[in-house]
Amino acid sequence: MIIPLEHVLLFSLILFAIGMVGVLTRRNAIGILISIELLLNAVNVNLVCFSRVSEDPMAGQMFAFFVIALAAAAAAVGLAIVVAIYRTRNTVQTDEIQLLKW
């Protein structure tokens, strides 16, 4: 059974929309990081989907692996920043964090 291209693109669009709503509405820094991961996973689904219909089927999958590596590095750095902020401010709520304020 082959899944049509339109269904995969619709799934990716829904996943991207959920991630975007999460980034724009979350107040918790960890929730924002999870939403960013959803955005990157939607991009990965698109890349793998388009690699299935392109002339070079490995190109999209190689880009997806690079995006996965980038997402892992971003998650590690983001969580390190969140832990550092939590140690100094005792909160991870983004509206309570004002590091540049004197």
N, C-alpha and C positions, 0 to 999 in steps of 0.2 A: 504494500500500500504506500503510495507516494503522496505526501502532503502537498497541496497546491501552494504555489509561491504567495498568493494573496493571503492565505491563512497564516502563514509564517510572518508576513509583514504586518498583518493586523495584530498578531500576538506581540510582536516587537513594539508596535505603536502603543498598545495598551500598557506594556511593561514600562516603556519610556514615560508615558503620561503619569503612571503611578509614581515613578521615581521623581518626576518633576514636581508633582503636587507635594510629595514628601519633603523635597528640598525647600520648597517655598513656604510650607506651613509648619514644619517642625521647629520646636524651640530647643530641643535637646540636641547637643552636638553629636552624640552617638547615632541618633536617629537620622540626622543629616548625612552622616557618613554612610549609613546603610542605604539611604536613598540614592546617593551617588553611585554606590555599587550596583543598584538596580539600573541606573542609567547606562553604566558601562556594560552590563549584561545585555541590555537591549541592543546596544551597538554590536556586541559579539554575535547575537542571533542574526542581525542583519548581514554581517560579514559572512557568516557561514552560509546563510541563505543565498546570497548573491554569488558565492563561490561555487554553488551547485549549478548555476546556470551560465557561468562565465566560461571563457575559453581555457583559462588556466585554473583548474579547480583547487589547487593548493594555495593560490595567492590569498584568497579571503581567509582561509584557515590559518595561514601564517600571520596575517594581520591580527586575527583573533587571539592568537597566542601572545603576541606583543601587547595587546590590550589587557589580557589577563595578567601578564607580568607587571604592567603599569598599574593596574588596579591593586595588586598585592603590595606593591611599593607604596602607593598612595594610602592604602589602609594602614600600613605599618607606621608611616610618618604621621598620618592623621590621628591615630590612636595615641602615639607618643605625645603629640601636642595636647590632646585632650587630657591625658594623665598629668602632664606638667601643669596645665591650667587648673586641674582639680586639686593638685597639691598646694597651689598658692591661693586659690579663691574658694575652695571647698564647694564648687558647683560646676555643673556642665551645661547649665541653661544659657543659651546664647544671648538672651536679652539682659542677663545679669553680669555678663563678662564685658568689661570696658577697660581693656589693658592700656589703651593709649591715652586714657584720661588721667590728668595729673591729680 
